[in-house]
Amino acid sequence: MAGMRHVKVQYAKTHLSALIAAVERGEEFVIARGDTPAARLVPIEPLGPRELGFVAYTVPDDFFNALPEDELAAWDGTS
């Protein structure tokens, strides 16, 4: 965890907004409880655009058939 600034929990609680602003600029922090590292505060990777239809899937022929009575009752909560 070299290269990361280490801060204590109390400091992080008091200066959270400033720490988040620093993280948004690319800095990384280790938050320690006493001398024991407990968490890392790091920038998140931006999410890319979601791609629709990337999973190959075929709807089975019987997908829209009526459910059997016992299964329908289970879904309705009447079984």
Secondary structure, DSSP 8 states (H G I E B T S, - for coil): -TTSEEEEHHHHHHTHHHHHHHHHTT--EEEEETTEEEEEE----------TT-S-----TTTTS---HHHHHHHHT--
